[in-house]
Amino acid sequence: MIAEREIESISQGWIQEFESQSFPAERDEAGFVLKLDELVYQSPDIAFQIIETIATKNLSMWASEGLGVGPLRTLRALNPGTYTQELNKLCSSSKKFNVIHQMALDGL
């Protein structure tokens, strides 16, 4: 289990790092970006909570695209069908998340 404040901390850190670094090479050293990537592989349930939290924030288009084609897409690929109900619910309740999710499905 992970504390809600840690989810919030990683979420805010991911957004700040991702939005401040426009080149993939720079992201190689980004702590929160890498942390979420690691969680997608090691603790997908926690990663899903963080992705969900990030998606509720006011994101730039750059960060929305990065979330969709990055950690969300990888999470879906590694865990096919696992989060279908949760993702459908989020897509139904949030137009913004629906767009992010569509990017994960289709790419850019």
MARMARPA-877626 format. One record per residue (C-alpha): residue number from 1; x, y, z. Coordinates in pm, 1 decimal. Each point is the difference from the previous one (the first is absolute). Example, Ala and Ser with C-alpha at 12.3 -4.5 7.8 and 13.67 -1.06 7.14 Angstrom:
! residues 2
<semar->1&X->1230.0&Y->-450.0&Z->780.0> .
<semar->2&X->137.0&Y->344.0&Z->-66.0> .
END
This chain:
! residues 108
<semar->1&X->0.0&Y->0.0&Z->0.0> .
<semar->2&X->105.9&Y->356.8&Z->-59.8> .
<semar->3&X->-103.1&Y->309.4&Z->191.4> .
<semar->4&X->-223.7&Y->251.5&Z->-175.1> .
<semar->5&X->254.1&Y->277.2&Z->59.2> .
<semar->6&X->270.6&Y->-206.6&Z->-172.9> .
<semar->7&X->-229.9&Y->-51.4&Z->-300.3> .
<semar->8&X->-58.0&Y->375.0&Z->-7.7> .
<semar->9&X->373.0&Y->71.3&Z->37.2> .
<semar->10&X->97.7&Y->-231.0&Z->-286.7> .
<semar->11&X->-283.8&Y->136.6&Z->-213.0> .
<semar->12&X->101.0&Y->363.7&Z->52.3> .
<semar->13&X->367.3&Y->-85.9&Z->-48.4> .
<semar->14&X->-73.3&Y->-184.2&Z->-325.3> .
<semar->15&X->-195.6&Y->297.0&Z->-135.4> .
<semar->16&X->269.1&Y->252.1&Z->93.6> .
<semar->17&X->282.5&Y->-209.7&Z->-144.1> .
<semar->18&X->-181.9&Y->-95.7&Z->-315.7> .
<semar->19&X->-117.7&Y->351.1&Z->-77.9> .
<semar->20&X->342.3&Y->153.2&Z->66.6> .
<semar->21&X->190.9&Y->-241.9&Z->-223.9> .
<semar->22&X->-91.0&Y->2.0&Z->-365.0> .
<semar->23&X->260.3&Y->-242.9&Z->-130.8> .
<semar->24&X->-4.1&Y->-375.2&Z->71.4> .
<semar->25&X->372.2&Y->-1.6&Z->76.5> .
<semar->26&X->-58.7&Y->241.8&Z->286.6> .
<semar->27&X->-272.7&Y->-223.3&Z->141.3> .
<semar->28&X->251.9&Y->-282.4&Z->41.2> .
<semar->29&X->112.5&Y->166.6&Z->320.9> .
<semar->30&X->-343.5&Y->100.9&Z->126.3> .
<semar->31&X->-65.4&Y->-159.8&Z->337.4> .
<semar->32&X->-380.6&Y->8.0&Z->8.1> .
<semar->33&X->-36.9&Y->-88.5&Z->-367.1> .
<semar->34&X->225.0&Y->-301.1&Z->51.0> .
<semar->35&X->-175.7&Y->-86.2&Z->326.9> .
<semar->36&X->-335.8&Y->-27.0&Z->-175.3> .
<semar->37&X->155.9&Y->-204.1&Z->-280.4> .
<semar->38&X->145.6&Y->-241.0&Z->257.6> .
<semar->39&X->-334.0&Y->-27.5&Z->179.2> .
<semar->40&X->-176.2&Y->-87.4&Z->-326.2> .
<semar->41&X->220.4&Y->-311.0&Z->-15.8> .
<semar->42&X->38.7&Y->-80.9&Z->369.9> .
<semar->43&X->-326.4&Y->115.5&Z->162.0> .
<semar->44&X->-263.4&Y->56.9&Z->-266.7> .
<semar->45&X->-282.2&Y->63.2&Z->248.7> .
<semar->46&X->194.2&Y->286.3&Z->156.7> .
<semar->47&X->98.4&Y->129.1&Z->-342.9> .
<semar->48&X->-367.5&Y->-0.2&Z->-101.1> .
<semar->49&X->-88.4&Y->209.6&Z->306.5> .
<semar->50&X->271.7&Y->249.5&Z->-88.0> .
<semar->51&X->-103.3&Y->15.6&Z->-366.9> .
<semar->52&X->-359.4&Y->56.8&Z->108.9> .
<semar->53&X->111.2&Y->279.7&Z->235.4> .
<semar->54&X->217.4&Y->165.6&Z->-266.4> .
<semar->55&X->-289.7&Y->-9.2&Z->-245.8> .
<semar->56&X->-217.4&Y->203.5&Z->239.4> .
<semar->57&X->247.5&Y->288.4&Z->2.3> .
<semar->58&X->18.9&Y->297.0&Z->-233.5> .
<semar->59&X->243.8&Y->-139.0&Z->-257.5> .
<semar->60&X->156.5&Y->157.3&Z->-303.0> .
<semar->61&X->-63.1&Y->-180.6&Z->-328.7> .
<semar->62&X->365.6&Y->-112.6&Z->13.7> .
<semar->63&X->-51.7&Y->-168.8&Z->338.2> .
<semar->64&X->-336.5&Y->-146.2&Z->-104.3> .
<semar->65&X->161.4&Y->-156.7&Z->-305.5> .
<semar->66&X->293.5&Y->-119.5&Z->208.2> .
<semar->67&X->-229.9&Y->-164.3&Z->253.8> .
<semar->68&X->-209.0&Y->-167.2&Z->-269.3> .
<semar->69&X->272.0&Y->-135.7&Z->-225.6> .
<semar->70&X->242.7&Y->-58.5&Z->287.6> .
<semar->71&X->-97.0&Y->-159.2&Z->330.4> .
<semar->72&X->-368.7&Y->-58.2&Z->-77.6> .
<semar->73&X->73.9&Y->-172.7&Z->-329.5> .
<semar->74&X->271.0&Y->-214.1&Z->158.6> .
<semar->75&X->-226.3&Y->-89.5&Z->293.1> .
<semar->76&X->-273.3&Y->-116.6&Z->-238.4> .
<semar->77&X->247.4&Y->-197.6&Z->-212.4> .
<semar->78&X->147.5&Y->-179.9&Z->300.5> .
<semar->79&X->-338.8&Y->-68.4&Z->162.2> .
<semar->80&X->-250.5&Y->-58.3&Z->-281.6> .
<semar->81&X->-356.6&Y->10.5&Z->125.9> .
<semar->82&X->99.4&Y->52.1&Z->363.5> .
<semar->83&X->-117.5&Y->359.5&Z->33.3> .
<semar->84&X->-280.4&Y->-2.5&Z->-257.7> .
<semar->85&X->-284.1&Y->78.8&Z->239.0> .
<semar->86&X->190.4&Y->273.8&Z->179.6> .
<semar->87&X->112.9&Y->157.9&Z->-328.3> .
<semar->88&X->-349.5&Y->-11.1&Z->-146.7> .
<semar->89&X->-137.8&Y->168.0&Z->311.6> .
<semar->90&X->264.9&Y->273.3&Z->-17.0> .
<semar->91&X->-61.4&Y->51.9&Z->-372.0> .
<semar->92&X->-373.7&Y->33.8&Z->63.8> .
<semar->93&X->44.7&Y->253.6&Z->277.0> .
<semar->94&X->281.7&Y->209.6&Z->-150.0> .
<semar->95&X->23.3&Y->123.4&Z->-356.2> .
<semar->96&X->363.7&Y->92.6&Z->65.4> .
<semar->97&X->84.7&Y->-351.0&Z->118.0> .
<semar->98&X->-183.6&Y->-144.4&Z->-298.9> .
<semar->99&X->234.3&Y->195.2&Z->-230.5> .
<semar->100&X->307.0&Y->-116.5&Z->196.1> .
<semar->101&X->-125.1&Y->-359.0&Z->-10.6> .
<semar->102&X->-63.5&Y->21.9&Z->-372.8> .
<semar->103&X->361.7&Y->109.3&Z->-46.9> .
<semar->104&X->107.4&Y->-307.7&Z->191.3> .
<semar->105&X->-206.3&Y->-219.8&Z->-229.6> .
<semar->106&X->85.4&Y->164.2&Z->-330.9> .
<semar->107&X->325.4&Y->182.8&Z->54.6> .
<semar->108&X->44.0&Y->353.1&Z->-128.0> .
END
